[in-house]
Amino acid sequence: MNYRVIIYTLGWVLNIEATAMILPLACALIYQESCAPVYLLCALLCLMFGILCTAKAPKDKTMYAREGYVTVALSWIVISIFGAFPFVVSGAIPNYVDALFETVSGFTTTGATILTNVEVLPKSLLLWRSFTHWLGGMGVLVFLVAILPLCGGKNMHLLRAESTGPSVSKLVPKVRSSALILYGIYTTLTLMELILLLFGGMNFYEALNTAFATAGTGGFGIFNSSMSEYSPYIQNVITAFMIIFGIDFTVYYLILMRKIRQGFRSEELRVYLIIITVATLLICANCWNLYENIWDNLRNSAFSVASIISTTGFMIVDFNTWPELSKAILVILMFVGGCAGSTGGGMKVSRIVILFKSIFKEIKIAAHPNRVFKLKFSGRIVEHETMRAVNVFAISLLFIFVGSFLIISLDNYNFTTNFTAVATTINNVGPGLDLVGPTQNFSLYSPLSKLVLTFNMLVGRLEVFPMLILFSAYTWRKQ
């Protein structure tokens, strides 16, 4: 294990976090908030540890798969631990476990909160919450790879460990160039949404918070009512961009390269859009009697479906009051999630499709044992290694889900509350149902349950393996 390169990378992660705190510091100064020194203090603390870790670059910058997974897992833990300090030091969330829950929810783009009233927080702290979504959406280490030649050509292990989906590939031969392209697309789409929100009448502060939260598919709002107070135009813009950020960013790269037909040939994209359309129409039909206007019904249904499947978690209506079929559809969408290579959470559409195709393949093999069947996805044969990874991912997620559900059940809340609390955190969605519904929060849970749910958010964002590898004794044995 190359410990020196891991420590060196963690140092740069802290340096980036220190730099990121300039934004809420500037916001505090603009609005003349008394908490401005808090960000300066926290930034200096991050910088102090960051400089200590990066003072001397390691001679051997080699990073293999094991170091990549460990570095990614530790980076997300470290950035969350330090990122919680502004909440604690400012006094907004004095309990550190609560502050850690809120911060991990931000960086993992989950959007679950323990706050009962977000409107009493300083504007700068609300901006920091939203900005953590944007930083975590594409990935902190993807950004790090884009700006620094860290590991002597071995950056692909970092990119693979942090990126989402059953398999990860480079857009261009150089990993650093791929990371730059990803962040370029990510930033451009964020700016596009920001401009459209400003055009709809939002002020710059509100639009910036909303754009950050939508881009990262996180869902932290600056009002207790989330997005329900805004105009239909703004709600429709947010709906569109929640769907957009749930699409594989490779599609946008292909469009930029004028390979539009190849980009839209993606099977995952087609299934993703079909699921959104069918789910919206089903919910719209199921909620027919709840709304007088068909357009309000359609807008509320489309917004909620886009919010849940992209795992953003914004809301304009309390879907806790919807019929059981509609709520069941939303819970299913929590597990489906967005596309691989997007900022969305969940299992990912590609994995769901591969799992279903695997079932049908086994049925064919059972019926015709002497024939050879190849599983194809988007016109390509799915390698056995990818299928094995998908199966192990699903099984691991199931075991973690069951274990988490049993632990938080010690708090003695009802089945729906506990089940959806685990589902929404492990899939990085945000709101659940019943006591953790869109108008509720997670403050009711005990510190133990909050730590379990915090772990779930990290597991969901890093897609299980980095966290399992970090806590595996086998990882730390000398080979």
VENBEL-V847930 format. One record per backbone hydrogen bond with DSSP energy under -0.5 kcal/mol. NH is the residue of the N-H (numbers start at 1). CO is the residue of the C=O. If there is no record, write none. Layout:
[[NH:CO] [NH:CO]]
This chain:
[[3:1] [6:2] [7:3] [8:4] [9:5] [10:6] [11:7] [12:8] [13:9] [14:10] [15:11] [16:12] [17:13] [18:14] [19:15] [20:16] [21:17] [22:19] [23:20] [24:20] [25:21] [26:22] [27:23] [28:24] [29:25] [30:26] [31:27] [32:29] [33:28] [36:33] [37:34] [38:35] [39:35] [39:36] [40:36] [41:37] [42:38] [43:39] [44:40] [45:41] [46:42] [47:43] [48:44] [49:45] [50:46] [51:47] [52:48] [53:49] [54:50] [55:51] [61:59] [68:64] [69:65] [70:66] [71:67] [72:68] [73:69] [74:70] [75:71] [76:72] [77:73] [78:74] [79:75] [80:76] [81:77] [82:78] [83:79] [84:80] [85:82] [87:84] [88:84] [89:85] [90:86] [91:87] [91:88] [92:87] [93:87] [94:91] [96:94] [99:95] [100:96] [101:97] [102:98] [103:99] [104:100] [105:101] [106:102] [107:103] [108:104] [109:106] [110:105] [111:105] [120:117] [121:118] [126:122] [127:123] [128:124] [129:125] [130:126] [131:127] [132:128] [133:129] [134:130] [135:131] [136:132] [137:133] [138:134] [139:135] [143:139] [144:140] [145:141] [146:142] [147:143] [148:144] [150:148] [154:151] [157:154] [158:155] [159:155] [160:156] [161:157] [162:158] [163:159] [178:174] [179:175] [180:176] [181:177] [182:178] [183:179] [184:180] [185:181] [186:182] [187:183] [188:184] [189:185] [190:186] [191:187] [192:188] [193:189] [194:190] [195:191] [196:192] [197:193] [198:194] [199:195] [200:196] [201:198] [202:197] [207:203] [208:204] [209:205] [210:206] [211:207] [212:208] [213:209] [214:210] [215:211] [216:212] [217:214] [218:213] [219:213] [226:223] [227:315] [228:225] [228:315] [230:227] [235:231] [236:232] [237:233] [238:234] [239:235] [240:236] [241:237] [242:238] [243:239] [244:240] [245:241] [246:242] [246:243] [247:244] [249:341] [251:248] [252:248] [253:249] [254:250] [255:251] [256:252] [257:253] [258:255] [259:254] [263:259] [264:260] [265:262] [266:263] [270:266] [271:267] [272:268] [273:269] [274:270] [275:271] [276:272] [277:273] [278:274] [279:275] [280:276] [281:277] [282:278] [283:279] [284:280] [285:281] [286:282] [287:283] [288:285] [290:287] [291:287] [291:288] [297:293] [298:294] [299:295] [300:296] [301:297] [302:298] [303:299] [304:300] [305:301] [306:302] [307:303] [308:304] [309:305] [310:306] [311:308] [312:307] [313:307] [319:317] [321:318] [322:319] [327:323] [328:324] [329:325] [330:326] [331:327] [332:328] [333:329] [334:330] [335:331] [335:332] [336:332] [337:333] [338:345] [339:246] [342:339] [343:245] [346:427] [347:335] [348:336] [349:338] [352:348] [353:349] [354:350] [355:351] [356:352] [357:353] [358:354] [359:355] [360:356] [361:357] [362:358] [363:359] [364:360] [365:361] [366:362] [367:363] [368:364] [371:368] [373:371] [376:374] [377:380] [380:377] [382:375] [383:381] [387:383] [388:384] [389:385] [390:386] [391:387] [392:388] [393:389] [394:390] [395:391] [396:392] [397:393] [398:394] [399:395] [400:396] [401:397] [402:398] [403:399] [404:400] [405:401] [406:402] [407:403] [408:404] [409:405] [410:407] [411:408] [412:409] [418:414] [419:415] [420:416] [421:417] [422:418] [423:419] [424:420] [425:421] [426:422] [427:423] [428:425] [429:424] [430:424] [432:436] [436:433] [437:434] [440:437] [441:435] [442:113] [445:442] [450:446] [451:447] [452:448] [453:449] [454:450] [455:451] [456:452] [457:453] [458:454] [459:455] [460:456] [461:457] [462:458] [463:460] [464:459] [465:463] [466:462] [468:464] [469:465] [470:466] [471:467] [472:469] [475:472] [476:472] [476:473] [477:474]]
